[in-house]
Amino acid sequence: MGGGARATYRGFLDRRRADRPQVEYREPTEQEWQDFQQHFELRKVSLGTCGRPYGTPCKHEHACIRCPVLQLDPQQRPRLNEITRNLRERITEARANGWLGEVEGLQVSLNAAVAKLTRLNRTSTDGRPQLVDLGMPLFTDPSARGVGAPGGIGRTGLTHQEPRSAR
């Protein structure tokens, strides 16, 4: 983390501290700054960026493929495909050798890799999520569901009406 990032962060702290009693704050030590910088350097992983909060340990023991806070780099799609192929091969080998515990662990990793690949396939090439057209909602006759009836879920005012030309 360069000097610009440090200056930006210090500016942020100064603005926040203006709203709080000065006695609550102190300057971080050099070791604290190094620990802070180290955290962000360790967030860079082969498939993208680790999204875990500062000061928290890695709960997945660096098995990033299983971690829900892994922020995938779209350019790593080929690497993720290779990991998925490799996991399938390893599961086949483990089944053939009767290593059932190994099969179970590899299957968890494979499921996570496939889910990440699916999510990555839903994003555009620039990494932004694609828009999904949900269509127009279809409103039906609320009396058919008991809407507005005693004990029903309430009156919505939305009813199905025939087009004027059909009346």
C-alpha positions as CSV (number, residue, x, y, z in Angstrom):
1,M,0.0,0.0,0.0
2,G,1.7,3.2,-1.2
3,G,1.9,6.6,0.3
4,G,-1.2,7.8,-1.6
5,A,-3.4,5.1,0.0
6,R,-1.9,5.9,3.4
7,A,-2.7,9.7,2.9
8,T,-6.2,8.9,1.8
9,Y,-6.8,6.6,4.8
10,R,-5.4,9.2,7.2
11,G,-7.6,11.9,5.7
12,F,-10.6,9.6,6.2
13,L,-9.5,9.0,9.9
14,D,-9.1,12.7,10.4
15,R,-12.6,13.5,9.2
16,R,-14.1,10.7,11.4
17,R,-12.1,11.8,14.4
18,A,-13.4,15.4,14.1
19,D,-16.8,14.0,15.1
20,R,-15.4,12.1,18.2
21,P,-13.6,13.2,21.4
22,Q,-9.9,13.5,20.6
23,V,-9.0,11.5,23.7
24,E,-10.4,8.3,22.1
25,Y,-7.8,8.4,19.3
26,R,-4.1,7.8,19.1
27,E,-1.6,7.5,16.2
28,P,-1.1,3.9,15.1
29,T,2.3,2.5,15.7
30,E,4.6,1.6,12.8
31,Q,4.0,-2.1,13.6
32,E,0.2,-1.5,13.4
33,W,0.6,0.2,10.0
34,Q,2.7,-2.7,8.7
35,D,0.1,-5.2,9.9
36,F,-2.6,-3.2,8.2
37,Q,-0.6,-3.1,4.9
38,Q,0.3,-6.8,5.2
39,H,-3.4,-7.7,5.4
40,F,-4.1,-6.2,2.1
41,E,-1.1,-7.7,0.5
42,L,-2.2,-11.1,1.6
43,R,-5.6,-10.6,0.0
44,K,-4.2,-11.1,-3.5
45,V,-4.7,-14.8,-4.4
46,S,-4.5,-16.7,-7.6
47,L,-8.2,-16.5,-8.5
48,G,-8.8,-12.9,-7.4
49,T,-9.0,-11.1,-4.1
50,C,-9.8,-12.3,-0.6
51,G,-12.7,-10.2,0.8
52,R,-12.3,-11.1,4.4
53,P,-12.3,-8.1,6.8
54,Y,-9.1,-6.6,8.2
55,G,-7.8,-8.4,11.3
56,T,-9.7,-11.6,10.7
57,P,-8.1,-15.0,10.2
58,C,-8.7,-17.2,7.2
59,K,-11.4,-19.6,8.2
60,H,-10.9,-21.8,5.2
61,E,-7.2,-22.4,5.8
62,H,-6.4,-20.8,2.5
63,A,-8.7,-23.2,0.5
64,C,-9.9,-20.1,-1.4
65,I,-12.1,-22.1,-3.8
66,R,-14.4,-23.0,-0.8
67,C,-14.5,-19.4,0.6
68,P,-17.7,-17.3,0.0
69,V,-15.7,-14.0,0.2
70,L,-13.4,-14.8,-2.7
71,Q,-13.8,-12.1,-5.2
72,L,-13.1,-13.8,-8.5
73,D,-11.0,-12.1,-11.2
74,P,-12.9,-12.7,-14.5
75,Q,-9.6,-13.1,-16.3
76,Q,-9.0,-16.2,-14.1
77,R,-11.8,-18.2,-15.8
78,P,-9.4,-20.6,-17.6
79,R,-7.6,-21.2,-14.3
80,L,-10.9,-22.0,-12.6
81,N,-11.9,-24.3,-15.4
82,E,-8.6,-26.2,-15.0
83,I,-9.1,-26.4,-11.2
84,T,-12.6,-27.9,-11.8
85,R,-11.2,-30.5,-14.3
86,N,-8.5,-31.4,-11.8
87,L,-10.9,-31.8,-9.0
88,R,-13.1,-34.2,-11.1
89,E,-10.0,-36.3,-12.0
90,R,-9.0,-36.4,-8.3
91,I,-12.5,-37.5,-7.3
92,T,-12.4,-40.3,-9.9
93,E,-9.0,-41.4,-8.6
94,A,-10.1,-41.3,-4.9
95,R,-13.2,-43.3,-5.7
96,A,-11.2,-45.9,-7.6
97,N,-8.9,-46.3,-4.5
98,G,-11.7,-46.3,-2.0
99,W,-10.6,-43.0,-0.3
100,L,-14.1,-42.0,0.7
101,G,-12.9,-39.2,3.1
102,E,-10.9,-37.8,0.2
103,V,-13.9,-38.0,-2.1
104,E,-16.1,-36.1,0.4
105,G,-13.6,-33.3,0.8
106,L,-12.9,-33.0,-2.9
107,Q,-16.6,-33.0,-3.7
108,V,-17.1,-30.0,-1.4
109,S,-14.3,-28.2,-3.2
110,L,-15.7,-29.2,-6.6
111,N,-19.2,-28.0,-5.7
112,A,-17.7,-24.6,-4.6
113,A,-15.7,-24.4,-7.8
114,V,-18.7,-25.1,-10.0
115,A,-20.8,-22.5,-8.1
116,K,-18.0,-19.9,-8.6
117,L,-17.7,-20.8,-12.2
118,T,-21.5,-20.5,-12.7
119,R,-21.5,-17.1,-10.9
120,L,-18.5,-16.0,-13.1
121,N,-20.4,-17.1,-16.2
122,R,-23.3,-14.8,-15.2
123,T,-21.0,-11.7,-15.1
124,S,-20.0,-9.7,-18.1
125,T,-16.4,-9.7,-19.4
126,D,-15.7,-6.5,-17.5
127,G,-16.7,-8.1,-14.2
128,R,-20.0,-6.3,-13.7
129,P,-23.1,-8.4,-13.2
130,Q,-25.3,-8.6,-16.2
131,L,-28.8,-7.3,-16.0
132,V,-31.6,-9.8,-16.0
133,D,-35.0,-9.0,-17.5
134,L,-37.6,-10.2,-15.0
135,G,-40.5,-9.2,-17.2
136,M,-43.7,-7.5,-16.1
137,P,-45.4,-8.9,-13.0
138,L,-48.7,-10.7,-13.7
139,F,-51.5,-9.8,-11.3
140,T,-54.3,-12.2,-10.9
141,D,-57.8,-12.0,-9.3
142,P,-57.1,-11.5,-5.6
143,S,-60.4,-13.1,-4.6
144,A,-59.2,-16.5,-6.0
145,R,-56.5,-16.5,-3.3
146,G,-58.6,-15.1,-0.5
147,V,-57.0,-11.7,-0.6
148,G,-59.2,-9.1,1.1
149,A,-61.4,-11.8,2.6
150,P,-61.7,-12.1,6.4
151,G,-58.5,-13.8,7.6
152,G,-56.9,-13.2,4.2
153,I,-53.6,-11.4,3.6
154,G,-55.1,-8.0,3.1
155,R,-56.6,-5.9,0.3
156,T,-54.1,-5.0,-2.5
157,G,-56.4,-3.2,-4.8
158,L,-54.9,-5.1,-7.7
159,T,-57.4,-7.0,-9.7
160,H,-57.6,-8.6,-13.1
161,Q,-59.8,-6.7,-15.5
162,E,-60.9,-7.6,-19.0
163,P,-59.6,-5.2,-21.7
164,R,-62.2,-2.5,-22.5
165,S,-62.7,-4.0,-26.0
166,A,-63.9,-7.3,-24.5
167,R,-66.6,-5.7,-22.2
